[in-house]
């Protein structure tokens, strides 16, 4: 719109519905007084708007009802302003030229009413944002065309594939410095009245920029930007990505900018601490050892009920369901998004997503040439060097991206030194305009120290405080921690994406994971607590003294040695999804999901500590097995590299199919998903059975599982939506519950675990404010738990098989975001959970290592006990300040409360136990970003500080007695203050 007819700026114009004395008073003010007054008015407006955010969108209804005859224009505009919530601005002299208005309308759209009002007036109007602006009609026909083409342009910037709003996307008027950014819902408005042929340049980090000629349009509608990685479409099809205001699940997505600005020296899950229902702890503080819980469901080994997928590929351990973040520690360098789906989620395949799913989407084919080099340093000797190079997509349809990094540091606590090499590569070929083929590899090779949980008293008495490590030692004058982890497990995949026609597509991924590594520990006849130390109990273990003791052994055998628990795993999988459109409104997806896994597990001597060998003779029942030694070599002197203790090969396979129908019309979407899978486990035991024994390999143990879920979303208007979902899921018991006593003996009480869940959600979103509310209720049935433990008196292994356990997880979640002005964003979340056991269990049989029942626990008193190991109340708040275009500062606050310690099932042998609750705690973190040019290259300096106030707090607790006494629990203390500073240069 052409504003050239205005004799003075809009903000100095009079209001149409104000009385004449006020108008005259305003016109007599000095320009400086007027400027100050308007600043105050704007401030008051912002504050009033913040106080009224709870009002629904209906408060700003644009349907007008007026009945007036020969009324003044001022009277009519006053009523329109009252009913619509829009402001009216004009030049005061225009009122004197106005004519009387006669109008009779009922529930008529505001623009139609305004057309009638101004039909015979000597001036016209324009809607600028939330304001009705009056101006004189232009004199020529040509000027009218220009007016229609110019003015305030509106639109919404979204991801072209996921439809997620790209908050903060840049909108630039080409050839000028005038720019704006997209709001919380992706919407924007920009005045292009000064341009003759306006062109907008839309850009966002990690996306291909787009230029749009405005022409005669004032509403550009939805503008989709394609990810600079062309593989995104494949991920959406195969990766089950949820779309806000369409997919009826509770979902939160973080993008590459947030990841880069907050990751620092943290693990992947620590980026997610501000999401409702999510709790993350660093456990012992080892590199990549973090764990995550979603709505009270854990990612721990043997109870992994949080699914983790990379580009739609499930990477939870097939035997335990655990997530090992250190295997993919470099993925944050190449992640284009991390999406957390809480509850049922959008997955079509059967994965351990009882609590939720973490979906990581990586960059694939970079369409643009470029890359970066970065260097980060931090506390505790942290260093990271990273390089990324992309060739871009050439004229022959080839593209390649390579990324690598090196991480090292001392770790927060004693003995947590780490070294990791991370790598990523993608090579893609556009075969035809409708087909692409891409090869991907991502992985990490790392080693890092670990530590075990200890008593609160020991941490308090240790001179090192919460940095004390029970296992840390000294060997040959150097720090030496035998309690460590080392592993490498690259994920290799080949993706084929084929757009068959305008209605159908086929996406297929073939993948493999190849793992090799393990964890170290101390073995021998001497307990760790009795080993020599260089001083008192809190000083390092003296491995030099241990070596002298072993060297003095009369027969050369080791009383103490170091061993590694090895895992060699190979996974293979195929997932193929066919998608087609049925009629106008139904999208149908069908596919297959095939997986095969084999894992070799054994202990191996790694350090004899000055001895010649380890005497490791077999002991146990040859028929039923044991937990120690090799029956095929019963008298065994093991040396470095020898297998000891156990050696078994585990097989897990599954084959499934799925179908999903999605109906979408106007503001309503609904889906129904049905999936089924046949799962099987098998075990070969090389140590507990003679090579001639046919029982050395078990039979396949089969479980049939399925999931059925449905949901719907309705967009009430452009601001509000509601959704609901309901589902029933089953999954097989984990491998450790299928076979007893670490033998091939099958646990007959192990059955499929079941989950029934339903959820309601509400969303409200404008350009400045968004809110999400979720209510959920989840019933977890037939949970099984096989707990094995050693009796120190008899030195025998016992197993307690607990099954049929029921849990109820229910709660409410709230997310808020508000951007009062373009430079400031604030928000927060609140999550209130109520998770408890719904029934007692039992009787529970206790078996010895020969499979004989030696006792029975009549009842396990679980009913109404809280599900432990996660905070049931969490809250967060954040604020981001764009101090200058080049400088951004952020602060985050997190609160954790109502955390009940973990108690093993079999220890609830009496009613009304009250396990220990850790004290509530709060954490602060800050970050800053400075963007600048270095030798002509875009560069940024990023700083992070986590646990800013160096708060001392307990993050994890296990109360094995369930007595609730602080003196009887084993804990991890959370990490203290940790900081990083990094420089990234892009080219």
N, C-alpha and C positions, 0 to 999 in steps of 0.2 A: 504494500500500500504506500502511496506517495504522501508523505507528511509535509511536503514543502509549503503547503498553504498555511501551516501553523505559524503565527507571528512570534510565538515564544515557546520554550520547551513545555512538554506536557505537564511536568510536575509543577509548573507555575500557573496552570490553568485553574479556573474555578470549578466547583462541583455543581452539578445541575440541580440537586435536591437540597441545597443549603439556602438559608434565607438571605435576602439581599444585604442586610447590614454586615453579615459575616463576609460576604463576597467583597463588599466595599472595603471592609477592614483589611482583608487579605491583600487587596490590590494596592493599599497604601503602605504596605511593609517594604522595607529596604530589601534588596536582593539577598544580603547576607542573613538577615532575620528570617526571610522566607526559607533559605537553604537549611538553617538550623531547625526551624519548625518542621520541615518535611523530614529531616533525619529522625526527629523525635517521633513523628507520626509513623514512620516506617518501623521504628523500634517497637512502639506500642502495638502495631499491627502484628509483628512477629510474635510478641508475647501473648497476645490474645489468641492468635492462631494455635500456639502451643497448648494453651489452656483448653482449647475446644477440640482437640484432636479426637476425642472420644465420640464426637458426633458422627453419625453415619453419612454416607454420600447422599442420602435422601434430603439432608439439610440444604444441599446445594442444587435442588431440583431445578430443571430448566423448563418445566411445564408451567405456563402462566394462565391465570384466569383474571380478566379485567372487563368491567362494564362501565364505560364513561361516555358522556355526551357533551360535546363542546368544552372539553376540559383542556386546561393548559398542558403544554408539553412537559413542563416541570412536574405536574401532578402525576401524569402517566408514567414518566421515567422513575419517579419516586416509588411507585407501586411495583414496577418491574424490578427495581433494585431490591426491594424488601422481599419479594417472592423468590428471586433467583440467587441472591447472595452476591451478584456481580456489582462492582462499582461503576459509576458513570463519570467520565471526565469530558469537559468541553471548554471552549472559550466563552467567557461570560457574555460577549457581545452577540453570540449566536442566539441566545435566548430571546433577544429583542426582535429577531427575524422570524421566530417560530410562529406557526399557525395553530389554531385550535384542533383538538383531536377528538374524534368520535370512534369508539371501538367497542366491540362486544365479542369476547373470545372466552373459551372454557377449556382448560387442560390442553393448551396449544403450545407446541415447541416455541422456545423463546425467539429463535431466529425468524420464525414465521410472524410472530407478533411484532417484532421490530420492523420487519418489512412493511407491515400494515401501518405502523406508527409513522414511518418516515416516507411513506409513499408520496405525500403531497407537501413534504417539508423542503425548504430550500437547501438542505444539507443532508448528508448521509451518515452512516455509522460503520464502524469496524470493531470486531471483537479481538482485543489484544490480550492474550492470556486470560485473566479473570476480570477484565475491564472492558466496558463498552465505551468506545471513543467516538465522539461526534466531530465531524469536519465538514467543510463546505464541499458541495459537489464540484467536480472539475468541469471545465468549460467545454472541452472538446471530446470527441469520441475516442481519439487516440489516447488521451489522458485517462479515460475510463479503463481502457485495456491495460495500461501500465499499472493503474491502481490495483486491478484484479491480480496482476502478476506479482506485485511486490507487497511489502508489509511484513507482518509477523508470520513466520513459517513454523509449523509444528510437525512433530513426527515421533517415532519410537524406534530406538536402536536395540536390536536383539541378535542373539546368535542364530545364524541361518538354519542350523540343524536342531538345536535343543530348544529354541525360542526363549531361552533365558535372557532377561534384560541385561544389557551391557552397561552397568552402572558406571558413570564417569566417562563414557565414550566422548571423544572430542568431536565437535561440530563446528567447522570453520567456514566462514564466507570466503571463498577463493579470491585471492588478489588483495585481501585486506587482513588486518590483524584482529578483526571482530570474530569472536568465538564463544561458544558456550559448551556445557557438558550435559550428558544425559543424567536424569534423576534416578531415584531408587527403582522406578518402574521402567526405566529406559527412555522415558519421554524427554523431549526438549522443545524449546521455542527460541527462535532467533529472528531479529529484525534485519531484513535485507533491503529495506526501502532505499538505501543509498546506492544500491547496485542496479545497473541497467539490465544486464542479463545475468542474474544471480546464479552461482553454482556453489553447492555445498560440498565440502570434503568431510566425509565421515571416517573416523579412524579409531582404533582401539588396539592396545598392546596384544600381540599374538594373533591379530586378524588382518585380512587383506583390506586395505582402505578402499572406499568407494566414493566416486564423484556423482552428484545428482544435479541435473539442470532443473531449476525450480519452474521455469516457464510460467504458466498461468495457475499453478497450484499453490494453495496455502496450507493444505493438509497432505503431508507426504505419507501418512499411515505408517505401517510397519516396515522398517528398513533392516534387512538381514545381512549381516557381515559373515563371510565365510572365514573359518579358522585358517590361519596360514598353513596348517597341517591338513592336507586334503583327505587324510584318513578318517576325519571326524565322522563322516557319514557312516562308515563301517562300524565305528564304535557305537553310534546311536542304535544301529540295527542289532549288533551282536552284544553290545554292552549294557542294554537295558537302562539307559539314562532317563531319569525322570524329568518332566517338563513342568515348570511352575504354572499354576492355573489351568493345568490340563491333566496331568497324571495325579490321581487321587491318593497320594501318599505324603507323609511328612518328610520333607527333603530340605537340605541346606547345601549350597554349592559355594565353594571358594575358588577363585580364579588365580591365574599365574602371577598377577601383581601382588595379591595378598600373600601368596606363598613366598615370593622373593623377598618381600619386606619383613616377614615375620619368622622365617625358618631358622635363621641364625645357626646355632649348633644343635638344634633340637631334632628329635625323631619325627617321622611323618605324623603319627597320631597327636603329637603335642600341638599341631596346628589347629586341632579340632576342639580344643577345650572350651570354646565359647558357644558350642552348639548344645541345645537343650537335650537332656537325657544322656549326654556323653561325659564319661569320666576317664581321664588318662593319668597314669603315673609312670615315672621313669624306673620304678622298682629299685634295683640296686644301683642304678645310674650307669650301667654298662652301655656302651655304644650299640644302639639298636635294640635295647632290651625293654623298651616301653611296652605297656599293655593298655588295652582300651576296653571299656565296658559301655554298652548302649542299653539303656533302660533296664539295667541290672543284669544283663547277659554278658558274660565274660569272653575274652579272647584267649584265655589261658589254655595250656596243653591239657588234653583230656576232657575239656569242657568248652571247646571253642564254639561259641554260638553267635559270633560276629563274623560275617562273610567279608572277604577281601578279594576284589577282582581288579585286574589290570587290563584295560581295554576289553572288558567282558570275559577275561580268562580267569577262572577261579584258582587262587593260589594258596588257600588254606592247606595246612598239612592234612593229607587224606586219612592218616591214622588217628590224629588227635584233635583236628580242627583248629590247632593253634596258628597264630600269625607270627612269623619271625621277620620283624621289620628290618633287621640288619641285612637280610638277603637282598633287599631292594632299597638300600639307604640312599642311593643317588637319584632315585626316581623324581624327587622334588625339583631337580635341575631341568627336567624335561616334561614335567606335568603341565598340561594345559588346564586341568581342573581336577579338584577332588570333591566328590559328591557323597554326602552321607544320607542314606535313606534309612529312616528309623521305622521299626516295625516290619510289616510284611514286605515293603519295598516293591520295586518294579521288575524284579528278576523273573524271567520265564523258566529258567532251569532250577533244579533242586540244589541249593547250596546251604551251608549252615548259617542261615540268616534269621534265626529266631529273634535276635535282638535288633538286628539291622545289618546294613551292608555299606562298606566303604568302597566306592568305585573311583579308581584313578584312571584318568584319560591322559595318555602321553601324546606329545607331538608326533606326527607321522611324517608325511611328505611336506616339507617346507616349500611353498611355492616361490618364496623370495630368497634371493641369495643374501648371505650374511652370517653373523655369528657373534660370539662374545668371548672375552677373556676375563676371568674374575679371580681375585685373591681375597681371602678372608682370614683374619686372625682373631683370637679371643682369649678369654681366661683359661687357666689350666693348660696352657700351651697349645690351644686349639689352632690348627692351620688347615686351610682348604684352598686348593688351586683347581680351577675348572676352565675348560675350553670347549666351545661348541662351534662347529663349522657346518654350514648348509650350502649346497651348490645351487639351490633353487631349481625350479622346473625348467628344463631346456626345451628347445624346439622339437627334439626327438622324443619327448615324453619321459625322460629320465630325471630323477632327482635323488639326492642322497643327503643325509644328515648324520653327523658323527659328534658324539659328546663324551668327554671323559673327565674325571676329577680324582684328586687324591686328598684324603682326609687323615689327619693324625692329631694326637693330643695325649695329655696325661690323664684325662678324666677328672671328674669332680672329687672322687675319693681315692684313697691309696690303692695302688695296684690296678687301676682301671685304664691303663694305657691302651691305645687303640691305633690301628693303621688300616685304612681301607682304600681300595681302588674301585671306582664305579665307572661303568661304561654303558653306552647306548649307541645304537646304529640303526638307521633305516635306509633302505634302498628301494625305490619305487619305480614302476614303469607304467605309464598310461598306455595300455595295449590298444584300445580303441576309444572313441569318444564315450563309450558306455562301459568300459571295463578297465579296472586298474588292478595291479598286482604289487604287493609290497612285502618286503622281508624286514623283520624287526628282531633285534636282540637287546636285552637289557639285563643287567646283573651287577653284582658286587662281589669282590673277593676281599674278605676282611678277617681280622683277628682282634679280639679285645678281652680285657680282663673283666672278671665278674666278682660278685661277693654274695654271701648268703644273708638271710635275715638273722638278726641277733636280738638279744633282750634289750629293753629300754635301759636297764641298769648298766649294762656293759657300755652302751653308747655314752651314757652320762659320766661314767668313770674314766673312759678312755681319754688320754690327753689330746688325741686327735679329734675328739667329739664325734660328730656325725660323719666325718670322713674316715673313721676307723674301718679297717677291713681285716676280719678275722683270718683270712687266708693269705694275706700279703706276707712275703718273705724276702730273704736275702740269700743269693747263691753266687759264689765266686765274686763277691764284692759288688754285685749288681742286684737291683730290685728284681724279684722273681715271684710271679703269682701263678701257681699251677692251676688255679680255678679260673678257667678262661673258655673262650668260645672262638672257633675258627670255622669259616664256612664260605662256600661259593656255590651259587645256584642260578646260573643264567636261564632266562626265559627266552626261548626262540620261537618265533611265530611267522607264519606265512598267511597273508590275508588276500583273498580274492573278492572283489566287489564288482558285481555285474548288474547294471540297469537293463533289464530285459526289454522293457517298453515303458510307456508313460504310466503304466499301472503296476508293474511287477518288477521285483528285484531279487537277487540272490546274493547273500554274503556268507562266505565260508572262511573259517580260520582253522588251521592245523598248527598245533603247538607242542612244545616239549620243554620240560624243566629237568636239568641235570645237576643234581646236588652232590656235593662231597665235602665233608667236614665233620665237626663234632665239638666236644667240650672236654676240658681237662679236669682232673681231680687227683686227690691223694689216696693211695691204697696201701695196704700192709697190715701187719699185726698190731701196730701201735696206733692208737686213736689219735686223731689230729690234736685234740686237747692236751695230749701227753707229749707231743713233740717239743723239742727244745726251742727256745726263743732267745734272741740276743739280749733280752732283759726280762721285764715282767710280762704278764699275760697280754698286755696291750702293745708290746713291741713286736717287730716282724719275726716270723718263723726263721730259725737258723738252719738252712739247708746245708750249709757247710758242715755243721755238727752232725747232721744226719748222714752226710756222705762219709764222714770219719767213722761213724758207728757201723755203717754197711761195709766199709772197707776192712773193718776189724772182725767181720763175721768169720767164724771158723770154717764154715763150708762154702762161703762166698755168696750165700743167699741174701736177699734184701728183706729187711724188716719193714722198710718204708720205700715206696716207689711212686712214680707218677704214671698215670694211665690216661688214655683218651677214649671217650665213648664216641664211636664213629657212626655216622649215618651216610650211606651211599644210596642215593635215590634217583630213580628215573621215572618221570611222568610223561604220558603222551595223551593228547586229547584232540578231538575234532568237534567243532560246533558249526552247524550250517543252518541258516535262517532264510526261508523263502517268505517274501512279503508281497501281498497283492491287495488291490482295492476292489471291493465288492460293491457294485452300485455306486451311489454318490457318497455314502456316509460311513462305510465300514472298511476298516483296514484289518486284514487277516494275516497273522504271522504263524507259520508252522516250522518246525525244525527238529533236529536231532542233536543229542549231546552225548558223546562217547568219551570215556576216560579209562586209562589203565595206569596202574602205579605198582612199582616194585621197590622195596627198600631193604637194604642190607644193614643190619645193626650188630655191632660187636664192640667189646672193649679191647684196647690194644696198648701194650706197654710202650711208653714213650721215653722214659728216663729211669734208669736203674739206680741213680743217685749213688754211684760208686760201687755197687754190687756187681756180681757176675751174672746173676739170674734171679728170677722170682719163682719160688716153688709154688705151683698152683695145681694141686692134685684135685681130682674129681671126688666129690662126696655127695651122696644122695641115693634115691631109689631109681635103679635103672629102668624100671617099668613105667613109673609115673613122672619122673623128672625131678629136677632140683633147680636151685637158683645159683649154683656155683660149680664151675669146672666143666671139663669136656669128657664125656663118657667114652668117647673114642680114643682118648689119650689120657687115661686116668692118672698116670704118674708123669707130671709135666714140669719141666724146667723152662720157663718162658724167658725170652730175651727181648731186647728192643725190637718192635715190629711184630711180636707174637700176639695172637688173639687169646684173650683170657675171659673168664667169667661167663659170658654168653655169646652166642653167635646164631642169629636167626634171620630168616628172609621172609618179609611180609608182603602179601599181595592184596591190592584193593582194586576192584574194577566195577564200573557202572556203565549202563547203557540206558538212555532215556529219550523220550520224545516230548514235545510240548506244542501247544496251540494257544493262540491268544487272538481274540476278536476285540477290536476297539471301535466303538461307535462315536462319531463326532459330528455334531450338527449345531451350527450357531454357537450358543453359549454353553452347550451341554456335551460332555464326553462321558463315556462309560466303557469299562473293559471287563473281560472275563478271561481268566487264564486257567488252563488245566495241564498239568505236567505229571509224568510218571517215569519211574526209573527202577531198574532191577540192579541191586547192589550185592556184591559178594566179597567175602574175605577168606583168605587162606594163609597158612603159616607153615614154614619149614624150619625145623629146629635142629641145627647141626651139632649142638653140644649136649642136649638132654636126651637124645635118642641115638641108638647105634645106627651106623650107616646101613646095616642090614635090616633094620626095623622098618616095616611099611608104615608105621605110625610117625615116622620122622617128618612126613608131610601130612598135614591135616586135610580133611575134605573141605570143599568150598562151603561156606556158611552164607546162605542167601537171605536177603531182606527185600521186600517190595515196598517202595515208598512212593508217595504222590503228594501233590499239592493242588488245591483248588482255591482260587481267590477271585474276588470281584470288587469293583468299586466304581464310583461315579463322582464327577466334579461338575458343578454348575457355577458359571460366572454370572452373578446377579446383575452386575453392570461392569463398567471398565475398571472399577475400583475394588469391588467385593466378590469373593467366591467362597463356596462351601464345598466340602468333599466328605466322603465316607468310604471306608473299605472294610471288608470282612474276608477272612480266609481260614483254611484248615490245612496245616502242613504236617508231614511226617518226615523223619529222617532216620537212617540206621544208627544203631549204637556205635560208639567209637571203638576202634580196634582193641584197645585195652580192656574193654568190657565184654568183648566177644570170647576171648581166650583167657583162662584163669592161670594164676600162679606163674606167668611167663612160660607156659607150656602150651601144648596143642590141645589141652583139655578144654572143651567147649562149654561156655557158660550158658546153661539152659534157661536161665532167668532173664537173659538179655533179649529185649524186644525193641521194636521201633519206638522212638520217642515222638511225642505228638504235641502240636501247638494249635490252639484256637485263639484267634485274635480279631478284634474289631476296633475301629478308630473313627473319630469325627474330627474335622478340621475346618477352620474359618480363616480367611485371609482378607486383609484390607490394604490396598496399596495405591498411593498417589505418587506424584513426582518427588514429594518431599518427605513422605511418611509411609511406613509399612508396618503391619502387625500380622502375626500368625499365632493362632491358638490351636492346640491339639489336645484331645482327650483320648486316652487309649486304655485298653483292658486286654490282657494276654494271659491265657491259661496254658501252662506247660505241664504235660502229663507224662507219666511213665519214664521219668528220668532215671537213668541207671548210673551206678558208680561202683567200680571195683577198686577197693583200696587195699594195697599190699604193704605189709610192713614186717620188719624183723624183730624178733624177741631177743633182746640182748642176753638173756639168761640161757635160753636153749639154742640161740643162734640159728633158729629156724625161721623160714619165711611163712607168713600167714596172709590169708586173703579174706576180706569181708565183702561179700557181694550185696550191695544195697540196690534195690530196684523198686519201681512203682512209686517213686517220689513225685509229688505234685507241687507246683508253685503257681502263684498268682502275681503278675506284674501289672500294676495299673498306675496311672498318674496323669498329670496335666503339664503342658509345656506352653511357654509364651516367648515369642521373639518380637523385638521392637527395633525399628531403625527410624531415625529422624534427621533430616538435613535442613536446618533452619535457613541457612544460606549456603551458597555453592561451596564455600571454603571450609565448612564445618559439617561433620557427620557424627552423630552420637547414636547409641543404641544399647541394647542389653537383652538378657534372657533370664528366665526363671523356670526351673524344672522341679516339680514336686512329685516324688515317687512313693509308692507304697508296695513293697515287694516282700512277700512272705510265703512260707510253706503252708500248704493247705491241708495236709494230713500227715499222720504218723506213718512209719514204714515198719515192716517186719512181719514175721520173724526173719532174722538175718543169720545165715549160717557162716561160721568161721571155719576155714579149711587150712590144713597144714600143707607143707610142700609136697606131700604124697597124695593130695587130693582127698584125704579123709576129713570128715567133719569132726572137729574136736570140741565144738561148742556152738551154742546158739544164743544170740541176743534176741530176747523175746520181742522187744519193741524199740524202735528208734523214735525218740520223742521230738519230732520236727514240727508238729502242728503249731501254727501261729508264730513260730520263730522267724525272725527277719532273715531274708536272703542277704548274705554278707558279701564283703569284698568290693563294695562300691558305695559311694556317697549317694543317698537317696534324695538329698536336697542339694541342688547346685544353682548358682546364679552367676551372672557375669554382666559387666558393663564395659563399654568402650567409647573412645572419642578419637576422631581423626581431625587434625587441623592442617589445612593447606595454608601455611603461614604466608608463603609466596608461591608463585607458579613453580618455582624450582625446589621449594622446601616443604616437606610434609612431616608432621609429628603425630605420634599415636600413643595412646595409653590404654591398657586393658586391666580390668579388675576381675578376679575370679574368687568365688566363695564355694566351700565344700562343707557339708554338714550331714549328720545322721548316718555316719559310716559304721556299720557293724562288722566286727572282725570275721574273717573266714573261719569256719569250724568244720572239720571233716565229718561227714554224715555219721559214721559209726561211733563218734564220740558223744552223740546226743543220747546217752544211756539213762538219763533221768529227766523228769519233766521240769519245766519252768527254768531252764538254764538262761542266763543273761550274759551272753558273750560280751567281751570288752568292746566299747565304742571309743574310737579315737577322737580326740578333741577336734572341734570344728576349726577350720583355718581359712585364711584369705591370702591371696597372692596378687602382686602388682607386677606388671611388665610394661616397658616403654620401647618405642622404636622411632627411628628418624630416617628420612630419605632426603638426599640432596642431589638434584639432577643438574648436570652442567656439561659443557663441551670440553673435551680434552683432545688437542691437536685435530679439531674438526670432527671428532667422533662423539656420539652420544654416550655419556657416562653417568654413573650414579654411585653415590657413597651411601651405604646402608649400615645403620648401627642398631643393635638390639640389646636390651638388658632384661633378663628374666629373673623373677623373684627380686625385684628392685630393693625391697627392704630387708633382704637376707633373712626372711622369716624361717624359724626353725619349727618344723612340723613333721608329724608322722603321716606318711602317704599310704602305706600298706601294713596290714596287721593280720596275724594268724593266732587264734586262741585255741590251741589244741585241746585244752580241758573244758572250754566253754564256761569257765568259772567267772569270767569278767574281771579278773584281777590284772592290773598293769604289770605286776611282777611275773606273771605267767605267760606273757605273750611274746611272740617274735615279730619284729617290725623292720621295715625300711623307713629311714628318714628321707624326706624329699630333698632335692638338690637345693643348695644355697644360691647366692647370687651368681649368675653366669652372664657374661657379655661377649658380644662379637662386633667387629667392624669389618666391612667388606667393600671392595671397589670392583665395579663391573664396567668394562668398556665394550661397547657394541660397535660392530663394523658391518 
